[in-house]
Amino acid sequence: SRSAAARRKTSPRDAATLHSPGAMKVTAAVLVAALRFGAASGLSVQQDPCAGCDEGLAQAYQACAREFGNPCAERDEAGIVGSGPGTKKDVSCCLKKEKHDRCLECKSMDCEFKTCNVNKAYYSERTITEEAKASTKEAYAKYDKK
């Protein structure tokens, strides 16, 4: 009697059948059909462009701006920033800058009836805190005495 491991082994001929052009075409057709069905039935996943707008992104953006200025500026082979095509100063920081710019746009969106997920306090957490401190009873009393 053969062992289970010996029965599971495939011969080189069986492996060739699995990787034949016909088998690959069938697999590709099944995959395309599944993707079309998913899109047609509304199962597609959409990314939220306003997700991740938090203080961590703001700090990362500031660190990049301090180090590179505009990290998306393109340099030529001599390292000089010009108007033509070249390489970006820093690609990961450029992505952070683009995300930061998108978050500032999201912050200004009008999301009446909570139709979108927006952090209205993005990049102004400290300002909001200072304004809240300035509008306390003690602060009003201080300004009324003047």
N, C-alpha and C positions, 0 to 999 in steps of 0.2 A: 504494500500500500504506500502511496506517495504522501509526503508531508504537505501541509497546507501551504508552506512557503514554496515548495516545488510546483504546486498547482497554480499559484498566483503569478509565477514568472511568465513573462511573455517572450515569445521567440522574436528574433530580429525581423522576421516577416510580419508579425503582428504589430510591432512598433512602426514599421514602414507603412502599414495600412493606416495607422492612426495619424501619421503625418503626411499623408498623400494630399496632393492638390485638391482632389474631390472632397476629402474630409474637411479640409481647411475652408473650402468654399461653403460647405453646409454650415460649419460653425460660424463663419462670418455672417451668413444669411440669417441664422437664428439670432445672433447678437444684434444685427440691424433691426430685425423685427421686434425684438424686445425693447430696444431703445425707442423705436417709433411708437409702440404701444404705451410706454411710460410717458412719453411727451404728449400723446393724444389724450391720455386719461388724466392729465394734470399732475402727474407725479414728479414733474421736473423740480429741481431744487434751485431756488434763486438766492443769490447772495444779497445781504443787506449792506449797501455802501456806507451806511452810517454806524455800523457795528464797530466796536473797538475804540470809540472816541472817548478816551479816558485820560486821567492825569499821567499815566505811564507813557502814553504816546506823546503827550505834550512835552514831557521831560526828555524823551528820546529825540524829539524834533529839535528842542533847544540845544541839546548836546551836539547834534549834527550841524546846526546853524552856527554854533560857536566855532566848531572845528573847520568847516568847509565853506561857510557863507552860503552860497547857492550850490548845493551838491549836485544839482541837475545840469549845471553849466558844463558844456562840452569843451574839452581841450584838444588841441592838435598834437601832432607828434612831438613838438618842442615843449609841450606843457603849457602853452599859452591859450587862454580862453579866447575863442573867436566866434564868428558868426556861422562858420561852416560846420560840417559834420566832424565828429571826433569821438573821444571817449568821455564818459561822465566822470566827474571828480570822484564820486562814490555812489555806487549803484544802490546799496542798501539804504543809505541816507536819503537818496533821491526818492526811493519808495516811501520812506517815512514822511518826507516833505509833501509828496503828492497825497498821501493819506491825511496829513494834517490840513492841507488845503481843502480836501473833500469834507473833512469834519467841520471846518468853518462854514462851508456851504450848507451842510446838514443842520448846523446850529441855527442858521437863519431861515430854515424852512418853516412854513406855516403848516403845522400838523393839527389842524382842527379835528376834533372828534377822535383823537389818538389814532390817526391813520398811519403813522410812521413811528419808528423807534429812534428818538433823537435825544441826545444829552444836551439840553439847553444851557448847561453850566460849563460846557467844554471850553477850556482855555480861559476861563474867567472865575475859577473857584475862589481865588484869593480876593478878587475884586468884590465878589458877592459877599464874602465874609466881612470885609472891611465896611461895605455899605450897610450890612446888617448891624454891625457894632455901632455905626454912626447913627442908627435910627432907634437906639434904646432910650428909655426914659432918662437915664443919666446923661446921655449925650445931648438930649433936648434941653435938659435943665442947664447944662454947661453953656449952651449957645443962647439960651434965654437970658442969662445973667449979663451977657455982653451988651 
